Amino acid sequence: MNYLKHDIKVKYIDGLLAREQEWQWFVECIEKNYDMSDVNTWSEYLSKNNSIRDVYSYFVKIIEICDKEWTVKTEVLKEVIIVSKYYLGIVNADYCIALLKSNIGRLLFLSIWLTKLENKDNQTIYLADMRFFTQRNLWEILSVDSMELYGQHIII
């Protein structure tokens, strides 16, 4: 569980390179091979974080080349796709927040929101940076001007 076989990864990469527009097969593959259930605790989120970020990064790359919608059965996957669209600037934060109901979706959004602010202030291009949640005093080595500006919006 939470893993793609080699042949699926090859098909995914080939699809990106060919700028394929049909990705329903991939949505179904993710729903079959990844645990898309919600979490109730921070430790549960941390244990799922790597696999959720993998799925998020897959969809960021797909959405960059494809603007089609897919039939998605699991709510968490729907939210991961919405957050991917937020990262790419296709939807705004307010729209994204209004659609997020799961704890995973909300925590992923917070992580991506902070990552986007970090990227802006530090001229970086991270897709997702969890260091704000796992490392102390990160603000000492990174510029956090935008985070200070939007600090009142961060509710944990």
N, C-alpha and C positions, 0 to 999 in steps of 0.2 A: 504494500500500500504506500501511497505517496511517492511513486517512482514511475518514470516512463522507460519502457524497454528501448533498447538501442534502435530498433527498426522504426519506432514511433518518433524518436528524436531525429533520425535521418529524414523521415518524411516531413517533419516539422521544419527543419532547416531548409530542405529542398523547396518546400512551399514558400518560405520567406524569400529565398533567392529568386524564385520564379514569380514572386508577387501574386501568389494565388489569392483568389477571392472566396473560395469555398473552405470554410473552417468548421463547419458543423461536426465533422468527424472528430476534430480535436476537442471540441466542447464535450462531446460524449465520452471521449477517451479520458479526459480529466475527471468527469463525474464518476466514471467506472474505477479509476485507479487512485484517486485522491480522496482522503477523508475530508469532506466539506461540511462537517458538523460544527456547530458553534462551540464556544468555550465559556466557562463560568468564572475562571480564576486567571490571575496573571501567569502563574506557572503553567497552566494549560496552554495559554497563548504562546508562551516562550517555547514550549515543546512543539507546537505546530508552526511556529513562525517561519522556519526555513522552507518548509513545503509550501506554505501560503505565499511567501515571497517568490518562490519559483514560479508558481502559477501566475502571480501578478506580472512577473517579468515576461513570461511567455505571451501574455495578452497585450502588454505594452507593445511588444514587437509586432504582433499580429495587427493590432488596431492602427499602427503606423502605416500599414500598407492596405488595410481593408476597412471599409466603412459599413459593411453589412451588419445586420443584427442576427443573432442566433437564438434558437430555442434552448433555453437554459432551465433545467428542472430544479436545481438546488439554489436556495436563497443566498447562501454564502458565496457561491461562485458568481451569481448575478452582481453581488456587491463588490467582489474583487474586480470584475470587469468594469463596473462604474468607477471605482478608484483608479483603474488603469486609464480610463478616459479623462479623469480629473488630472492625473499626472501629465497627460499629453495636452491639456488645455482645451479639450473638446467640451467638457462641462465645467462649470464653476463650482467653487466650494459649497455655496449655499444649496445648489441643486443636489450635489453629491451627498451632503449631510442629511438632507431631507429624505433621501432614499435608504439610508443606512439604518438597519434595525438590529443587526447582530453585533455582538461584542467584537468578533473578529473584524467585521467591516469597519467598525468605529476605530478600533486600535490600528488597523492597517491605514485608515485614512489619516489618523494623527501622525503616524510614522511618515507617511508620504508628504503630508503638509509640512512637517518639520524639515524633511529632506529637500523639498522645493525651496523653502526659505534658506536652508544651508547652501544649496546650489547657487542661489541668487547672490548671496553675500560672499561666497568663497570661490566663485567661478569654477564650480565642480559640476559634474554631470551624473551623480549617483542616481540610480533608479529607486533605491530604498536604503536608508542608513539607520540602523538600529542603535548606533552608538549612544544616542541621547538617552536611551533606556538602560544601557548596560555599562556605561563608563562614567566615572565621576570626573568632574571638572573639565569636561570637554570644551566648555565655553572659554577656557584659558588658551586653547590652541586654535579655535575657530572664531571667525567673525560671526557674531550673533545679533547684528544690528536689527535685522528684520524680525527676529524672534522677540527682541525687546519691544519693538513697535507693536507687534501683535500679541504680546504676552497676556493681555487681559482676555483673549479668546481661548487660551489654553486652559481647559478644565479637565482635571484628571480625577 
